[in-house]
Amino acid sequence: MFTKKDLKKNLVLVHKMSIYSTSVSTSIIDPVFSSSRRCEFRLPDREGAYMSNLRIGNVGVTTTAIAPYALGCGVASVIKRIQLMDGNEELDSLREANAWLTFKSFFRPNSEAGSIKIPEQGGAGRGARSGTKMEIAVPLPAQKFAADAATTLASGEEVFTGYVDLRVIFPLLDQMSHLNTKMFPNLRVVIEYETDQARIIRVGGNAPVPTTPVLLADIIMDDALVATLDKQMMAKPIMFDAIEVDRIGVAEIPTTNVVGTGALVNQSLVLQSKGFLGKYIKRICIQKSSQDKGRYGGVATDLNVKGFGANGSLAMHLEEANLRINGRNLLGGQGYVTAAQMAMGVADVWGEVNSFPYAALESVGGDLAAAPCKNGPAGLPPTLPSLLEAGTGGIDVARQSALVGQQAYIGFRVDERADNLQLQYQRSGRFQIPAPAAPGTNTAMDLTLYAEVTKILTVRGPGEWAVSYA
């Protein structure tokens, strides 16, 4: 328990943890507007100053049948875009929030993922443990499920919902000690919900509907402490690394001049990114997703969503990637030329990854769908059906796990202002004659670039503030 004296001595801790004492009171704020597409909260100015550890509670969905939440981000999968605003002016925001939070979940250790994030957020964690069948349990067993509200409430149970710490979504909040409504008189949190149900739950056709969330905010009751924090905020600008997003489309690999079974066609591109021009970029993460959403499942012909679905990042065949910034290549030679180099690049740039075997590889081999197969390598993630329970043909034949090749991101450390930014990217398509029923990795895709862009918040006084690029 912290006293007033402790709070004043430990100002650094104020924005990093929930503190409940005689100086702090928690307020539960209902949305002023809530629908299946959008939700908005307003923080009343009459309550003074809030700590920066804002949380959204009761986050989740109700469905027409029990279905597990999306792998990677759990209940937060329902959030497509979220903004922190003062009136009509934006303080911070995040687009493609569910896909970004899926990427961030790969950096949690098993203990945090299994013991904290899964119970709190319903599956928002990675984890691996070996089993007697030489397969890997992914995710950890305590995954949470969305459920039909009418059925569960009738039986005395509750629909599972979780909470989301907004400091994870808004880097600005992680650098602020507090939010004083005298400085920001019209604070709002605006949520835009995901409409693609295959990115929310793992079984399609269940019509997920967002629950009505609440905003949890801790009010600082000590006026002297608030005055001290205000002086500190106005004395020095606040620097933070906002996550900005740019998306580049990549066309389908053409089938012209394809000769012979297994013909290989290269696709080499120089792609211009204009979303970060003139901005100081620290790090970039590139997510690769298919434009053909049906390949992820969750549709009438295949209701089970494959692995992380569109929230993950697909491995392509014979990929190469380099970033060209301000007229020079960031990496020497051809840049990343193997899947191992790309995986190591992500770890070097973003930190230690808690992964499972073959997460960044396009295939494992040995588990063909043409005949019953039981020779999957040790450590292979679970298959559906299992490799060890192979059928006799058709869709019942065991095949490669959908989790293989769904954690294939590309990472770059830039640390430079981008006046010109180009991505040099290459992949190959292998075509069979006659063509197989599934197009494989030759289809059109999207490259989504998430960049840490340095911004500065300058507060001059009540209602007088500005966010600018560094």
CORVEN-V823173 format. One record per residue. N is the residue number from 0. RES is the residue in three letters. SS is DSSP state (~ for helix, > for strand, _ for the rest). PSI is psi in radians with two decimals (999 if undefined). OMEGA is omega in whole degrees, 0 to 359 (999 if undefined). Layout:
n->N res->RES ss->SS psi->PSI omega->OMEGA
n->N res->RES ss->SS psi->PSI omega->OMEGA
This chain:
n->0 res->MET ss->_ psi->2.36 omega->181
n->1 res->PHE ss->_ psi->2.37 omega->174
n->2 res->THR ss->_ psi->3.08 omega->177
n->3 res->LYS ss->~ psi->-0.71 omega->181
n->4 res->LYS ss->~ psi->-0.71 omega->179
n->5 res->ASP ss->~ psi->-0.71 omega->181
n->6 res->LEU ss->~ psi->-0.72 omega->182
n->7 res->LYS ss->~ psi->-0.57 omega->180
n->8 res->LYS ss->~ psi->-0.35 omega->186
n->9 res->ASN ss->_ psi->0.98 omega->183
n->10 res->LEU ss->~ psi->-0.50 omega->180
n->11 res->VAL ss->~ psi->-0.54 omega->182
n->12 res->LEU ss->~ psi->-0.28 omega->187
n->13 res->VAL ss->~ psi->-0.70 omega->184
n->14 res->HIS ss->_ psi->0.10 omega->184
n->15 res->LYS ss->_ psi->-0.12 omega->180
n->16 res->MET ss->_ psi->2.77 omega->177
n->17 res->SER ss->_ psi->2.15 omega->182
n->18 res->ILE ss->_ psi->2.12 omega->180
n->19 res->TYR ss->_ psi->1.98 omega->182
n->20 res->SER ss->_ psi->-2.91 omega->178
n->21 res->THR ss->_ psi->-0.22 omega->181
n->22 res->SER ss->_ psi->-0.10 omega->184
n->23 res->VAL ss->> psi->2.37 omega->176
n->24 res->SER ss->> psi->2.33 omega->183
n->25 res->THR ss->> psi->2.30 omega->178
n->26 res->SER ss->> psi->2.36 omega->176
n->27 res->ILE ss->> psi->2.01 omega->188
n->28 res->ILE ss->> psi->2.19 omega->177
n->29 res->ASP ss->> psi->2.67 omega->179
n->30 res->PRO ss->_ psi->2.59 omega->174
n->31 res->VAL ss->_ psi->-0.31 omega->177
n->32 res->PHE ss->> psi->2.38 omega->179
n->33 res->SER ss->> psi->2.25 omega->177
n->34 res->SER ss->_ psi->-3.02 omega->179
n->35 res->SER ss->_ psi->-0.15 omega->182
n->36 res->ARG ss->_ psi->-0.43 omega->191
n->37 res->ARG ss->> psi->2.66 omega->177
n->38 res->CYS ss->> psi->2.50 omega->180
n->39 res->GLU ss->> psi->2.35 omega->175
n->40 res->PHE ss->> psi->2.58 omega->173
n->41 res->ARG ss->> psi->2.29 omega->181
n->42 res->LEU ss->_ psi->2.00 omega->185
n->43 res->PRO ss->_ psi->2.33 omega->180
n->44 res->ASP ss->~ psi->-0.27 omega->182
n->45 res->ARG ss->~ psi->-0.33 omega->184
n->46 res->GLU ss->~ psi->-0.02 omega->172
n->47 res->GLY ss->_ psi->-2.09 omega->188
n->48 res->ALA ss->> psi->2.43 omega->178
n->49 res->TYR ss->> psi->2.58 omega->168
n->50 res->MET ss->> psi->2.80 omega->186
n->51 res->SER ss->_ psi->-0.02 omega->182
n->52 res->ASN ss->_ psi->0.99 omega->179
n->53 res->LEU ss->_ psi->2.47 omega->178
n->54 res->ARG ss->> psi->2.53 omega->172
n->55 res->ILE ss->> psi->2.10 omega->180
n->56 res->GLY ss->> psi->2.94 omega->181
n->57 res->ASN ss->> psi->0.67 omega->179
n->58 res->VAL ss->> psi->2.31 omega->179
n->59 res->GLY ss->_ psi->-2.87 omega->180
n->60 res->VAL ss->> psi->2.75 omega->165
n->61 res->THR ss->> psi->2.59 omega->184
n->62 res->THR ss->_ psi->3.00 omega->178
n->63 res->THR ss->_ psi->-0.17 omega->176
n->64 res->ALA ss->_ psi->2.74 omega->181
n->65 res->ILE ss->_ psi->2.30 omega->180
n->66 res->ALA ss->> psi->2.41 omega->178
n->67 res->PRO ss->> psi->2.59 omega->176
n->68 res->TYR ss->> psi->2.79 omega->181
n->69 res->ALA ss->_ psi->2.46 omega->175
n->70 res->LEU ss->_ psi->2.53 omega->173
n->71 res->GLY ss->_ psi->-0.90 omega->185
n->72 res->CYS ss->_ psi->-0.06 omega->174
n->73 res->GLY ss->~ psi->-2.32 omega->184
n->74 res->VAL ss->~ psi->-0.45 omega->180
n->75 res->ALA ss->~ psi->-0.14 omega->178
n->76 res->SER ss->~ psi->-0.32 omega->180
n->77 res->VAL ss->~ psi->-0.20 omega->183
n->78 res->ILE ss->> psi->2.04 omega->177
n->79 res->LYS ss->> psi->-0.84 omega->181
n->80 res->ARG ss->> psi->2.53 omega->180
n->81 res->ILE ss->> psi->2.48 omega->183
n->82 res->GLN ss->> psi->2.49 omega->169
n->83 res->LEU ss->> psi->2.08 omega->189
n->84 res->MET ss->> psi->2.73 omega->168
n->85 res->ASP ss->> psi->1.78 omega->188
n->86 res->GLY ss->_ psi->-2.16 omega->178
n->87 res->ASN ss->_ psi->0.08 omega->180
n->88 res->GLU ss->> psi->2.37 omega->184
n->89 res->GLU ss->> psi->2.27 omega->173
n->90 res->LEU ss->> psi->-0.82 omega->179
n->91 res->ASP ss->> psi->2.77 omega->180
n->92 res->SER ss->> psi->2.90 omega->176
n->93 res->LEU ss->> psi->2.15 omega->174
n->94 res->ARG ss->> psi->2.77 omega->181
n->95 res->GLU ss->_ psi->0.83 omega->187
n->96 res->ALA ss->~ psi->-0.70 omega->183
n->97 res->ASN ss->~ psi->-0.72 omega->179
n->98 res->ALA ss->~ psi->-0.68 omega->179
n->99 res->TRP ss->~ psi->-0.74 omega->180
n->100 res->LEU ss->~ psi->-0.51 omega->173
n->101 res->THR ss->~ psi->-0.81 omega->177
n->102 res->PHE ss->~ psi->-0.79 omega->182
n->103 res->LYS ss->~ psi->-0.46 omega->181
n->104 res->SER ss->~ psi->-0.35 omega->181
n->105 res->PHE ss->_ psi->-0.10 omega->182
n->106 res->PHE ss->_ psi->0.12 omega->178
n->107 res->ARG ss->_ psi->2.40 omega->172
n->108 res->PRO ss->_ psi->2.81 omega->182
n->109 res->ASN ss->~ psi->-0.69 omega->183
n->110 res->SER ss->~ psi->-0.74 omega->179
n->111 res->GLU ss->~ psi->-0.75 omega->182
n->112 res->ALA ss->~ psi->-0.85 omega->186
n->113 res->GLY ss->~ psi->-0.66 omega->187
n->114 res->SER ss->~ psi->-0.37 omega->185
n->115 res->ILE ss->~ psi->-1.01 omega->191
n->116 res->LYS ss->~ psi->-0.63 omega->178
n->117 res->ILE ss->~ psi->-0.84 omega->176
n->118 res->PRO ss->~ psi->-0.57 omega->182
n->119 res->GLU ss->~ psi->-0.66 omega->192
n->120 res->GLN ss->~ psi->0.04 omega->170
n->121 res->GLY ss->_ psi->0.86 omega->176
n->122 res->GLY ss->_ psi->0.20 omega->183
n->123 res->ALA ss->_ psi->1.06 omega->179
n->124 res->GLY ss->_ psi->2.68 omega->175
n->125 res->ARG ss->_ psi->2.88 omega->174
n->126 res->GLY ss->_ psi->2.72 omega->181
n->127 res->ALA ss->_ psi->2.46 omega->172
n->128 res->ARG ss->_ psi->2.51 omega->183
n->129 res->SER ss->> psi->2.75 omega->179
n->130 res->GLY ss->_ psi->3.03 omega->182
n->131 res->THR ss->_ psi->-0.35 omega->180
n->132 res->LYS ss->_ psi->0.24 omega->180
n->133 res->MET ss->_ psi->0.53 omega->174
n->134 res->GLU ss->> psi->2.97 omega->182
n->135 res->ILE ss->> psi->2.34 omega->177
n->136 res->ALA ss->_ psi->1.87 omega->179
n->137 res->VAL ss->_ psi->2.13 omega->359
n->138 res->PRO ss->_ psi->-2.92 omega->175
n->139 res->LEU ss->_ psi->2.66 omega->193
n->140 res->PRO ss->_ psi->-0.37 omega->189
n->141 res->ALA ss->_ psi->0.67 omega->181
n->142 res->GLN ss->_ psi->2.52 omega->182
n->143 res->LYS ss->_ psi->2.75 omega->187
n->144 res->PHE ss->> psi->2.47 omega->167
n->145 res->ALA ss->> psi->2.71 omega->183
n->146 res->ALA ss->> psi->2.84 omega->178
n->147 res->ASP ss->_ psi->2.09 omega->185
n->148 res->ALA ss->~ psi->-0.75 omega->182
n->149 res->ALA ss->~ psi->-0.74 omega->182
n->150 res->THR ss->~ psi->-0.83 omega->185
n->151 res->THR ss->~ psi->-0.72 omega->180
n->152 res->LEU ss->~ psi->-0.57 omega->178
n->153 res->ALA ss->~ psi->-0.54 omega->180
n->154 res->SER ss->_ psi->0.10 omega->177
n->155 res->GLY ss->_ psi->-0.02 omega->179
n->156 res->GLU ss->_ psi->2.98 omega->179
n->157 res->GLU ss->_ psi->2.60 omega->174
n->158 res->VAL ss->_ psi->2.30 omega->182
n->159 res->PHE ss->_ psi->2.25 omega->172
n->160 res->THR ss->_ psi->2.77 omega->180
n->161 res->GLY ss->> psi->-2.89 omega->179
n->162 res->TYR ss->> psi->2.78 omega->182
n->163 res->VAL ss->> psi->2.19 omega->177
n->164 res->ASP ss->> psi->2.06 omega->184
n->165 res->LEU ss->~ psi->-0.23 omega->175
n->166 res->ARG ss->~ psi->-0.43 omega->176
n->167 res->VAL ss->~ psi->-0.59 omega->182
n->168 res->ILE ss->~ psi->-0.71 omega->181
n->169 res->PHE ss->_ psi->1.74 omega->178
n->170 res->PRO ss->~ psi->-0.46 omega->179
n->171 res->LEU ss->~ psi->-0.77 omega->182
n->172 res->LEU ss->~ psi->-0.55 omega->181
n->173 res->ASP ss->~ psi->-0.25 omega->179
n->174 res->GLN ss->~ psi->-0.05 omega->183
n->175 res->MET ss->_ psi->2.57 omega->175
n->176 res->SER ss->_ psi->-0.52 omega->185
n->177 res->HIS ss->> psi->2.99 omega->175
n->178 res->LEU ss->> psi->1.84 omega->180
n->179 res->ASN ss->> psi->2.17 omega->182
n->180 res->THR ss->_ psi->-0.17 omega->171
n->181 res->LYS ss->_ psi->-0.60 omega->177
n->182 res->MET ss->_ psi->-0.68 omega->181
n->183 res->PHE ss->_ psi->1.46 omega->192
n->184 res->PRO ss->_ psi->-0.25 omega->184
n->185 res->ASN ss->_ psi->0.95 omega->184
n->186 res->LEU ss->> psi->2.34 omega->179
n->187 res->ARG ss->> psi->2.59 omega->169
n->188 res->VAL ss->> psi->2.09 omega->185
n->189 res->VAL ss->> psi->2.20 omega->181
n->190 res->ILE ss->> psi->2.29 omega->172
n->191 res->GLU ss->> psi->2.16 omega->187
n->192 res->TYR ss->> psi->2.65 omega->175
n->193 res->GLU ss->_ psi->2.42 omega->179
n->194 res->THR ss->_ psi->-0.24 omega->178
n->195 res->ASP ss->_ psi->1.83 omega->187
n->196 res->GLN ss->~ psi->-0.39 omega->178
n->197 res->ALA ss->~ psi->-0.22 omega->176
n->198 res->ARG ss->~ psi->-0.03 omega->182
n->199 res->ILE ss->_ psi->-0.85 omega->181
n->200 res->ILE ss->> psi->2.89 omega->188
n->201 res->ARG ss->_ psi->0.00 omega->177
n->202 res->VAL ss->> psi->2.06 omega->183
n->203 res->GLY ss->_ psi->2.97 omega->178
n->204 res->GLY ss->_ psi->0.22 omega->184
n->205 res->ASN ss->_ psi->0.16 omega->171
n->206 res->ALA ss->_ psi->1.17 omega->179
n->207 res->PRO ss->_ psi->2.34 omega->178
n->208 res->VAL ss->> psi->2.20 omega->182
n->209 res->PRO ss->> psi->2.42 omega->172
n->210 res->THR ss->_ psi->2.89 omega->178
n->211 res->THR ss->_ psi->1.95 omega->184
n->212 res->PRO ss->_ psi->3.02 omega->173
n->213 res->VAL ss->> psi->2.71 omega->177
n->214 res->LEU ss->> psi->2.18 omega->179
n->215 res->LEU ss->> psi->2.10 omega->183
n->216 res->ALA ss->> psi->2.35 omega->179
n->217 res->ASP ss->> psi->2.11 omega->182
n->218 res->ILE ss->> psi->2.27 omega->177
n->219 res->ILE ss->> psi->2.06 omega->185
n->220 res->MET ss->_ psi->-0.24 omega->184
n->221 res->ASP ss->_ psi->1.85 omega->183
n->222 res->ASP ss->~ psi->-0.62 omega->180
n->223 res->ALA ss->~ psi->-0.70 omega->178
n->224 res->LEU ss->~ psi->-0.74 omega->179
n->225 res->VAL ss->~ psi->-0.74 omega->179
n->226 res->ALA ss->~ psi->-0.71 omega->178
n->227 res->THR ss->~ psi->-0.78 omega->180
n->228 res->LEU ss->~ psi->-0.66 omega->178
n->229 res->ASP ss->~ psi->-0.73 omega->180
n->230 res->LYS ss->~ psi->-0.72 omega->179
n->231 res->GLN ss->~ psi->-0.68 omega->181
n->232 res->MET ss->~ psi->-0.69 omega->181
n->233 res->MET ss->~ psi->-0.37 omega->183
n->234 res->ALA ss->~ psi->-0.50 omega->186
n->235 res->LYS ss->_ psi->2.25 omega->178
n->236 res->PRO ss->_ psi->2.65 omega->180
n->237 res->ILE ss->> psi->2.10 omega->177
n->238 res->MET ss->> psi->2.41 omega->178
n->239 res->PHE ss->> psi->2.80 omega->182
n->240 res->ASP ss->> psi->1.64 omega->178
n->241 res->ALA ss->> psi->2.60 omega->176
n->242 res->ILE ss->> psi->1.92 omega->178
n->243 res->GLU ss->> psi->2.72 omega->190
n->244 res->VAL ss->> psi->2.40 omega->171
n->245 res->ASP ss->> psi->2.55 omega->183
n->246 res->ARG ss->> psi->2.33 omega->180
n->247 res->ILE ss->> psi->2.26 omega->178
n->248 res->GLY ss->> psi->2.49 omega->177
n->249 res->VAL ss->> psi->2.21 omega->184
n->250 res->ALA ss->_ psi->2.81 omega->175
n->251 res->GLU ss->_ psi->2.52 omega->177
n->252 res->ILE ss->_ psi->2.15 omega->185
n->253 res->PRO ss->_ psi->2.62 omega->181
n->254 res->THR ss->_ psi->0.15 omega->181
n->255 res->THR ss->_ psi->2.49 omega->177
n->256 res->ASN ss->_ psi->0.44 omega->176
n->257 res->VAL ss->_ psi->2.16 omega->182
n->258 res->VAL ss->_ psi->2.23 omega->173
n->259 res->GLY ss->_ psi->2.77 omega->179
n->260 res->THR ss->_ psi->2.34 omega->179
n->261 res->GLY ss->_ psi->0.39 omega->180
n->262 res->ALA ss->> psi->2.49 omega->183
n->263 res->LEU ss->> psi->2.25 omega->180
n->264 res->VAL ss->> psi->2.14 omega->180
n->265 res->ASN ss->> psi->2.55 omega->175
n->266 res->GLN ss->> psi->1.90 omega->182
n->267 res->SER ss->> psi->2.16 omega->188
n->268 res->LEU ss->> psi->2.63 omega->168
n->269 res->VAL ss->> psi->1.94 omega->189
n->270 res->LEU ss->> psi->2.24 omega->181
n->271 res->GLN ss->> psi->2.21 omega->174
n->272 res->SER ss->_ psi->2.15 omega->181
n->273 res->LYS ss->_ psi->0.05 omega->184
n->274 res->GLY ss->_ psi->-0.29 omega->185
n->275 res->PHE ss->_ psi->0.26 omega->183
n->276 res->LEU ss->_ psi->2.34 omega->180
n->277 res->GLY ss->_ psi->0.08 omega->183
n->278 res->LYS ss->> psi->2.60 omega->177
n->279 res->TYR ss->> psi->2.07 omega->184
n->280 res->ILE ss->> psi->2.32 omega->175
n->281 res->LYS ss->> psi->-1.09 omega->182
n->282 res->ARG ss->> psi->2.70 omega->177
n->283 res->ILE ss->> psi->2.38 omega->171
n->284 res->CYS ss->> psi->2.33 omega->180
n->285 res->ILE ss->> psi->2.13 omega->177
n->286 res->GLN ss->> psi->2.39 omega->181
n->287 res->LYS ss->> psi->2.20 omega->181
n->288 res->SER ss->> psi->2.61 omega->181
n->289 res->SER ss->> psi->2.48 omega->174
n->290 res->GLN ss->_ psi->-0.31 omega->176
n->291 res->ASP ss->_ psi->1.62 omega->185
n->292 res->LYS ss->~ psi->-0.35 omega->180
n->293 res->GLY ss->~ psi->-0.41 omega->182
n->294 res->ARG ss->~ psi->-0.28 omega->178
n->295 res->TYR ss->~ psi->-0.08 omega->185
n->296 res->GLY ss->_ psi->-2.89 omega->181
n->297 res->GLY ss->_ psi->0.16 omega->180
n->298 res->VAL ss->> psi->3.07 omega->188
n->299 res->ALA ss->_ psi->-0.63 omega->182
n->300 res->THR ss->_ psi->-0.26 omega->181
n->301 res->ASP ss->> psi->1.56 omega->189
n->302 res->LEU ss->_ psi->-0.41 omega->181
n->303 res->ASN ss->> psi->2.15 omega->178
n->304 res->VAL ss->_ psi->2.34 omega->183
n->305 res->LYS ss->_ psi->1.97 omega->176
n->306 res->GLY ss->_ psi->-2.22 omega->181
n->307 res->PHE ss->_ psi->-0.07 omega->180
n->308 res->GLY ss->~ psi->-2.54 omega->182
n->309 res->ALA ss->~ psi->-0.13 omega->177
n->310 res->ASN ss->~ psi->-0.24 omega->179
n->311 res->GLY ss->_ psi->-2.91 omega->181
n->312 res->SER ss->> psi->2.13 omega->187
n->313 res->LEU ss->_ psi->2.44 omega->172
n->314 res->ALA ss->_ psi->2.42 omega->178
n->315 res->MET ss->_ psi->2.98 omega->184
n->316 res->HIS ss->> psi->2.21 omega->176
n->317 res->LEU ss->> psi->0.94 omega->182
n->318 res->GLU ss->> psi->2.58 omega->169
n->319 res->GLU ss->> psi->2.53 omega->181
n->320 res->ALA ss->> psi->2.48 omega->174
n->321 res->ASN ss->> psi->2.71 omega->179
n->322 res->LEU ss->> psi->2.24 omega->178
n->323 res->ARG ss->> psi->2.03 omega->184
n->324 res->ILE ss->> psi->2.23 omega->178
n->325 res->ASN ss->_ psi->0.68 omega->173
n->326 res->GLY ss->_ psi->0.09 omega->179
n->327 res->ARG ss->> psi->2.63 omega->177
n->328 res->ASN ss->> psi->2.40 omega->181
n->329 res->LEU ss->_ psi->-0.70 omega->179
n->330 res->LEU ss->_ psi->2.64 omega->179
n->331 res->GLY ss->_ psi->2.77 omega->178
n->332 res->GLY ss->_ psi->-2.36 omega->179
n->333 res->GLN ss->_ psi->0.05 omega->183
n->334 res->GLY ss->_ psi->-2.40 omega->176
n->335 res->TYR ss->> psi->2.22 omega->181
n->336 res->VAL ss->_ psi->-0.06 omega->177
n->337 res->THR ss->_ psi->2.81 omega->178
n->338 res->ALA ss->~ psi->-0.62 omega->179
n->339 res->ALA ss->~ psi->-0.72 omega->178
n->340 res->GLN ss->~ psi->-0.71 omega->179
n->341 res->MET ss->~ psi->-0.72 omega->179
n->342 res->ALA ss->~ psi->-0.74 omega->178
n->343 res->MET ss->~ psi->-0.61 omega->178
n->344 res->GLY ss->~ psi->-0.71 omega->177
n->345 res->VAL ss->~ psi->-0.76 omega->180
n->346 res->ALA ss->~ psi->-0.70 omega->180
n->347 res->ASP ss->~ psi->-0.67 omega->185
n->348 res->VAL ss->~ psi->-0.77 omega->189
n->349 res->TRP ss->~ psi->-0.28 omega->178
n->350 res->GLY ss->_ psi->3.11 omega->184
n->351 res->GLU ss->_ psi->2.23 omega->185
n->352 res->VAL ss->_ psi->2.29 omega->174
n->353 res->ASN ss->_ psi->1.66 omega->189
n->354 res->SER ss->_ psi->3.06 omega->174
n->355 res->PHE ss->_ psi->2.84 omega->183
n->356 res->PRO ss->_ psi->2.44 omega->174
n->357 res->TYR ss->_ psi->0.32 omega->183
n->358 res->ALA ss->_ psi->-0.50 omega->184
n->359 res->ALA ss->_ psi->0.17 omega->181
n->360 res->LEU ss->_ psi->2.58 omega->182
n->361 res->GLU ss->_ psi->-0.48 omega->180
n->362 res->SER ss->_ psi->2.89 omega->180
n->363 res->VAL ss->_ psi->-0.65 omega->181
n->364 res->GLY ss->_ psi->2.76 omega->177
n->365 res->GLY ss->_ psi->-0.10 omega->182
n->366 res->ASP ss->_ psi->1.01 omega->182
n->367 res->LEU ss->_ psi->2.61 omega->180
n->368 res->ALA ss->_ psi->0.01 omega->185
n->369 res->ALA ss->_ psi->-0.34 omega->182
n->370 res->ALA ss->_ psi->2.80 omega->177
n->371 res->PRO ss->_ psi->2.38 omega->186
n->372 res->CYS ss->_ psi->2.28 omega->180
n->373 res->LYS ss->_ psi->0.35 omega->185
n->374 res->ASN ss->_ psi->0.66 omega->176
n->375 res->GLY ss->_ psi->2.52 omega->182
n->376 res->PRO ss->_ psi->2.73 omega->179
n->377 res->ALA ss->_ psi->2.44 omega->179
n->378 res->GLY ss->_ psi->0.01 omega->180
n->379 res->LEU ss->> psi->2.33 omega->176
n->380 res->PRO ss->> psi->2.83 omega->183
n->381 res->PRO ss->_ psi->2.51 omega->175
n->382 res->THR ss->_ psi->2.82 omega->178
n->383 res->LEU ss->_ psi->1.81 omega->359
n->384 res->PRO ss->_ psi->2.97 omega->183
n->385 res->SER ss->_ psi->2.59 omega->175
n->386 res->LEU ss->~ psi->-0.56 omega->184
n->387 res->LEU ss->~ psi->0.03 omega->179
n->388 res->GLU ss->~ psi->0.81 omega->185
n->389 res->ALA ss->_ psi->2.49 omega->178
n->390 res->GLY ss->_ psi->-2.84 omega->184
n->391 res->THR ss->_ psi->-0.14 omega->179
n->392 res->GLY ss->_ psi->3.03 omega->178
n->393 res->GLY ss->~ psi->-2.57 omega->185
n->394 res->ILE ss->~ psi->-0.21 omega->180
n->395 res->ASP ss->~ psi->-0.13 omega->180
n->396 res->VAL ss->_ psi->2.29 omega->179
n->397 res->ALA ss->_ psi->2.53 omega->181
n->398 res->ARG ss->_ psi->-3.12 omega->183
n->399 res->GLN ss->_ psi->2.45 omega->178
n->400 res->SER ss->_ psi->2.47 omega->178
n->401 res->ALA ss->_ psi->-0.32 omega->180
n->402 res->LEU ss->_ psi->-0.36 omega->179
n->403 res->VAL ss->_ psi->2.28 omega->177
n->404 res->GLY ss->_ psi->0.32 omega->180
n->405 res->GLN ss->_ psi->0.19 omega->178
n->406 res->GLN ss->> psi->0.67 omega->186
n->407 res->ALA ss->_ psi->1.32 omega->179
n->408 res->TYR ss->_ psi->2.93 omega->174
n->409 res->ILE ss->> psi->2.28 omega->183
n->410 res->GLY ss->> psi->2.46 omega->177
n->411 res->PHE ss->> psi->2.42 omega->168
n->412 res->ARG ss->> psi->2.13 omega->186
n->413 res->VAL ss->> psi->-1.05 omega->181
n->414 res->ASP ss->> psi->0.90 omega->183
n->415 res->GLU ss->> psi->2.67 omega->175
n->416 res->ARG ss->> psi->2.31 omega->186
n->417 res->ALA ss->> psi->1.83 omega->172
n->418 res->ASP ss->_ psi->-0.38 omega->175
n->419 res->ASN ss->_ psi->2.23 omega->185
n->420 res->LEU ss->> psi->2.10 omega->180
n->421 res->GLN ss->> psi->2.48 omega->175
n->422 res->LEU ss->> psi->2.09 omega->174
n->423 res->GLN ss->> psi->2.03 omega->188
n->424 res->TYR ss->> psi->2.43 omega->178
n->425 res->GLN ss->> psi->2.46 omega->172
n->426 res->ARG ss->> psi->2.96 omega->179
n->427 res->SER ss->> psi->2.60 omega->175
n->428 res->GLY ss->> psi->2.36 omega->177
n->429 res->ARG ss->> psi->2.17 omega->185
n->430 res->PHE ss->> psi->2.40 omega->178
n->431 res->GLN ss->_ psi->2.56 omega->177
n->432 res->ILE ss->_ psi->2.06 omega->0
n->433 res->PRO ss->_ psi->2.76 omega->184
n->434 res->ALA ss->_ psi->2.45 omega->177
n->435 res->PRO ss->_ psi->2.88 omega->181
n->436 res->ALA ss->_ psi->-0.65 omega->181
n->437 res->ALA ss->_ psi->2.37 omega->185
n->438 res->PRO ss->_ psi->-0.15 omega->180
n->439 res->GLY ss->~ psi->-2.46 omega->183
n->440 res->THR ss->~ psi->0.45 omega->182
n->441 res->ASN ss->~ psi->-0.14 omega->187
n->442 res->THR ss->_ psi->2.91 omega->177
n->443 res->ALA ss->_ psi->2.57 omega->181
n->444 res->MET ss->> psi->2.96 omega->176
n->445 res->ASP ss->> psi->2.38 omega->170
n->446 res->LEU ss->> psi->1.98 omega->180
n->447 res->THR ss->> psi->2.07 omega->182
n->448 res->LEU ss->> psi->2.13 omega->173
n->449 res->TYR ss->> psi->2.12 omega->184
n->450 res->ALA ss->> psi->2.40 omega->170
n->451 res->GLU ss->> psi->1.94 omega->182
n->452 res->VAL ss->> psi->2.15 omega->184
n->453 res->THR ss->> psi->2.24 omega->177
n->454 res->LYS ss->> psi->2.88 omega->180
n->455 res->ILE ss->> psi->2.24 omega->172
n->456 res->LEU ss->> psi->2.11 omega->178
n->457 res->THR ss->> psi->2.13 omega->180
n->458 res->VAL ss->> psi->2.09 omega->182
n->459 res->ARG ss->> psi->-0.43 omega->182
n->460 res->GLY ss->> psi->-3.05 omega->181
n->461 res->PRO ss->_ psi->2.07 omega->178
n->462 res->GLY ss->_ psi->0.05 omega->182
n->463 res->GLU ss->> psi->1.74 omega->179
n->464 res->TRP ss->> psi->2.87 omega->179
n->465 res->ALA ss->> psi->2.44 omega->173
n->466 res->VAL ss->> psi->2.22 omega->181
n->467 res->SER ss->> psi->2.82 omega->175
n->468 res->TYR ss->> psi->2.50 omega->181
n->469 res->ALA ss->_ psi->999 omega->999
